[in-house]
Amino acid sequence: MEYGVGVSAKRQMMLITKAHKILLDTILEVGRQFVSWCGVARWAYNYGLERKKAAYNNSSQSPGSYILMKEIVALKKTDEYTWLKDTPKSIPRMALLQLETAYTNFFRRVKGGDAKPGFPRFKSRKRSRMCFQLEPDVITIKGNRVRVPKIGWLKMHQPIRFEGRLIGIICVSQTAGKWYASFSVETEVPNPIEKQEKVAVGLDVGVKTLATLSDGKTFDNPKAFYRLGKLLARAQRQITRKQKGSKRRQKAKLRAQRIHKRIADLRANATHHVSAYVAQTYDGVAIEDLNVSGMSQNHNLAKSVLDANFSELQRQLVYKITWAGGEVRQADRFFPSSKACSVCGLINDGLTLANREWTCECGAHHDRDMNAAMNLAIKCFGLMVGGPWTLRVKRSEAPGEASSEVFSQRSKKGDLLGLAI
């Protein structure tokens, strides 16, 4: 494949894995069948867990997924378990493999010395997620249609966006009353071109403004839970007022689930918007190594911090920028990005969370988040200015017109505050 980069040249390709979750168009009968299959997957998982626990109590060898599957096949031939014949054989097999993975992860955490290694638990109809898994070789995909064993062709609301080979498992799950299929595709993309000139930017995350870039670009925080929290609370109160097991209670649960999904969608849209823009616009980004779990211990900020989805934004930035051939660099979590003046380096120890703007003794007037983003850019990429890297920063409001050249000179010299690496 030819690409125009000055002159046409062949580009090497690399393999990456992308996931795509697609809404399925299901009728009532198909939905009931899916619910039944979720029950089979849950039963197979619990059956395997019970057998493994019994073997441990009897000091005998724990049965593997192959032996457990043979036992389930034998049970299928009995009159008591004829209902298993209506289920694709890959569903209980995938559930048993999921159990094996849970055991492997448990023993890995035990060896790692985790205080709470998390022994596998029995799945509950009320507590567990409604889902089952299929192997890729038992389904067929043509455009926006997928053929599911024992059901036939189902319409998807869109075709898979990525060209490539299906790998791993296909997970069918229910969210807010609707069914989705999740696919993993191994696809080829061209290797990123090594650029002679690279642009780096600092990114500061916050509760009020989700992301602030050192060049002045900002992204608003949708505050999904803040906007819909009261509506969700009212929907949850309606659930408690309905009789258990009644249809009205099920409808009330569905209303609450839809609000939960709306909140999750708003958060996901915001984080994808920020991460996609940064990955497509810059070659390097400097971020702070935030202690999100520690921040969430602050009862005044816990809801806002978790609602902003900082951890997911960081995860998306890392993989998207890596795919694009860029670099993500992190500053230490104790680095005073907000308190240090990005012009002279003086630290304002009196700065509090309530101070959104402040003026340094050198005369530079700072927006708190913008100043933090600038300091992160200097900290992580400052010493590389003058080579292939160029820092993208906004001109300061100081009377002395501290421009991006000031950042370059100070970052090369270094200072006692540790702002330059």
N, C-alpha and C positions, 0 to 999 in steps of 0.2 A: 504494500500500500504506500502511495506517495503522499508526502506532505510538503507544502511550500514553506521552507525556512530559508529565505535568501535564494537558494537554489533547491531544486527538488532533491530530496535525499530519503533513503529508506530508514524507517524508524523501527527499532526493536520493540517488541510487545512484551507486556507483563500480564500475569494472571492475577486477578483479584476476585474476591467473593462479595457479591451484593445481594441484599435481601429485598423482597418485595411482598408486601401484604395487600391482598386484593379482596374486595367485598364480593361475596357470592350471591347470585340471584336464586334464592331457594323458595320453594313453595312449602306449605304447611307439612305435607307428608315427608318431604326431605328433611325438614327441621326436626321432626320427631325421630326420624331414623338416625340423624346425627346425635341427638340427645341419647339415644339408646347405645350408640357406639362409644360415646363418652363414658357411659356406665360400664361398658365392657372393658375399656382401657383402665378405668379405675379399679374394677374388680381384678383384672390380671395383675396390676401393680400390687394390690393388697394381698393377693394370693401368693405371689412371689415373696413378699416381705414376711408373711406369716410362716412360710416354709423355711426361710432363712433364719428367722428367730427361733423356730422350733429346733432346727439343726444345731444352732449355737447352744441352746439350753440342754440338748442331749449330747453335747460335746462331739458331734459328728461333723463331717465335711459339709460346708454350705453348698447347696446346689446352684449351678450356674444357669444362665438364661437358656442355654440349649436344652438342658435337662428339664427345666421348668416348662418350656414350650412343648416338649414331648408329653409331659403330664397333661397339659391343657388340651392337646390334640386327642389324647386318650379320653379325657373327660367329655369332649365334644361328641363322642360316640355313645355316651350313656343317655338315658331318657331324661335325667335330671338337668342336663346341660345342652339340650337340643337348641336352645336360643343362641348358642355360640355359632351355629351354622349360618346364621343370617349376618355374620360380621366378617369382613375381610380378614384373612389370617395375619396380615401385616400389623393390624392394630394391637392385638395382645403381644405380638413379638416386639413391637416398638416400645410398649409399656414395660416389658421385662428388661429391655436394653436400657431404658431410662432408670430403672431400679438399679441396674449394675453400675451406671454412672453415678447415682446417688451414693452407693456404697463406696465406690472408688474415691469420690470426693470426701466422704466421711473419714476414711482411713488416712487420706492425705492430710486433712486438717488435724487429725490426732497426732500424726508423726511431726507435724509442724508446731505442735504445742499449743494449739488454739484452746482457749478456756472453754468455749462453747463449740465443739466440733459439729454439732447438728446431726444426730442420728436420724436416718430416714423415718418419716412418720407415715401412718396409714392415711390414705386419701379419703376425704369426706365429700358427700354430695353437696353439703351446704357450704363447706369451707373451700374446697378445691376448685380450681379453674376448669371450666367446661371446654375440654379439648381432646383431640386424639391425633395420632401421627400415622402417616402413610409413607411407604417407601417410594422413591421416584419412579421405579420401574413398573409400578402397578397402575399408574395414571398416564393419560395421554392428553397433551395440550395442543390445540389448534386455534390460533388467534386468541379470541376472547372467550374460548370455551375450554372446559376441562372435563375429562371423562373419569368418573369415580367408580371403582368396582362395586357391583351389586346395586348401583343406582343409575348410572348412565351419564349422559352429557349434561353439564350444568353451565349456565352462562356466568361469566365473570364481568364485572363492571368496567374492566379495562384489560387489555392484554399485558403480558409481562414486558416491562420496559426495556429489559436488558437482553441482548443476544448472547447465547452461550449454552452451557451444559448444566442441567439441573443436578445438584449435588445434595448430599445430606438427606434430610427428611422433609416431608411436606406436613406442616402442622395446620390442622383445621380447628378453629377456635370460635367461641361465641363471645361477643362483646356487646352489651346493651341490647340484647335480643337479636342481633344480626350475626351472620356467620362469615368468617374470613378465612382465606387460605394464604399461608405464608410460604414463600418459595425462596430457596437459596440458589443463586446462579453463579457459576464460575465463568467469568467473561474476560476477554482480552482487551486491554487498553494500551495505547502507545506509551512507551517510557517517556517521562517528562524530559524536555530539552534543558540542558544545563545553560543557564543564562549568564551572560557576561556582566549584566547589571541587575542587581536584585534590590527589591524594595521591602523594608521591614517596618512594622507598625507595632505600637504598644496597645494592649487591650485591657481595660479595667472593667470588671463586672460590678454591678451594684443592685440594690433593691429598687430604687426609684427609676433609674435608667439601667436597663439590662446590660448594655455594653457601651462603653465609650472608647473610641479609638483616638490615638495621639494626633491624628490629622484633623480632628474636629467632628468626625462622623459619629452619630449617636443612634442607638436603637432603644426604643421605648420598651419597658417591661409590661406585658399584657395584664399582669396581676390577675391571673385567671381565677384563683381561689378567692381573692378579695372581691372580685366582681360577681362571682356565682356562689359564694359561700353561704349567704343567707338563703338563697333559693335551694341549695343542697340541704341545709339544715331543716328547712320546712318539709322537704320531700322525705327526709329521714324520720321526722316526727310523724308523718302520715303513715309510715310503715308500722311504727309501734302501736298505732291506734287501730290497726286492722287485725282481724282474727288470724292466728297462725294457720297456714294451710289453705286459706281462702283465695279465691281468684282476685279479689280486690287487693289483698296483700301482695300478690304476684305483680299486679299492675303498678302498685306503689313502688315496689322494688325496681321495676323496669324504668320508672320515671327517675329514680335516684341514680340508676346506672347510666342513663343517658346524660345526666348532668355531669357525672364523673367523667364520662368520655369527652364531653365538651370541654371540660377543664384540661384534660390531658391533650386534646387536639390543639387548644390554644397555646399551651406550653411548647408542644412539639413544633408547631409552626414558627414560633418565635425563635427557638434555638436553631432550627434548620435555616431560617432566613439569615441569621447572624453568621453562622458557620459557613454557609455557602458563599455569602458575599466576601468574607475575609479570604477564603480559599481561592476564589476566582480573581481577587484584586491584588493580593500581596503575595510575596515569596517567603516571608517570614513573619511570625507574630510572637510577641512577648507577653506572657500571662503570669499571673501570680499563683503559687502553689497554695491554694486556699484549703484551710482545714474546715470543710463544710460540716462534718459531724460535730466539731467543737463549736462552730458558730450556731448550730441548731440547738445547743444547750442553753443559749441565751433566750429566756422565755419571752423577752420583748421583741426578738428578731426571728425566732424559730419559724413561725408560719411564713414570714416574708422570704426568708432564706430558702426554705424548701420549695416555696411557690415559684421562685425565680429559676430553679432547675440548674444551678451552677455546675454540678458534676456532669450532667448530660451535655451541657454546652461545651465543657472542656473535652469530653470524650469525642464529640463530633468535630471539634476543631482539630484534634490530633489526627484522626483518620482521614479527614477530607484534605487537609493541607499536605499530609504525607502522600496521598494519592496524587496530588498536583505537583509533587516534587519539591515542596517547600519545607520549612523548618519551624518547629514549635519549641520555644525555649521558656523555661520557667524560672522565675525569681523566687528566692527563699521566702517562706511565709512570714518571716520576721523582718523582711525588708521594709523600711518606712516609706513606701511609695506615695502615700497621701500627705505625710507630714513634711517631707523634704521638698525644698524649693527646686524646681527643675531648671532654674536659671543660675542660681549661685550655690545651691547645695545645702543651704542652712536648714536645720530641722526645727520645725515649729512644734515643740513638745506640748503646747497648750491647745492644740487642735483637737476638737471633739467631733463626734458623729453629727452633732447639730450644726456644725460649721460647714456649709456647702461651698462658701467662697472665703478666701482670705488673702491678705496682702503681706508680702514678705518685706523684711527690712531693706532689701535692695530695691524695692519699688515695684516689683513684679506682682501683678494681681492674678490670682489663680482660681479657676474652678476646681473644686476638689477632685472630681473624677478625671478631668482632663489632665491635671497635673500628675495624677497617679499613672495614667497611661503613658505620659511622656517619660516619667522616671523609669517605668518598666522597659520602654524601648531603649533607653540609654543603658540600663543595667545589663540587658541581655544581648544587645547588638552594638553598643557604643564603641567598643574597641575595634570593631570590624569596619567602621566608617572610614572611607578613603580607599577601600578595596572594592569588592563587587557590591557591597551593601550601601544603601542609602536609607537614612531614617526618614519616615514620613511623619512630620510633626507640624503642629499649628503654631503660627507666629504668636509669641507672647504679647501681653498687653503692657509690658513694662515700658517706661518712658525711653529706655535705652534701645528699644527695638531689638530684643534678643531673638534672633532668627534661628533657623536650623543650623547655621554655621556655628553658632555658640554651642549648640549641643555637640557638634562634631569636635570642637576644640577641647571642651571640658572633658568629654568622654575619652579622648586620646591621652590627656594629661593624667587623668585619674584624680581622686580626691580622698580625703580621710574618712568620708562617710561610707565608702564602699559602693558608691553608685556605679562605678565602672568595674567590670570584671577583668 
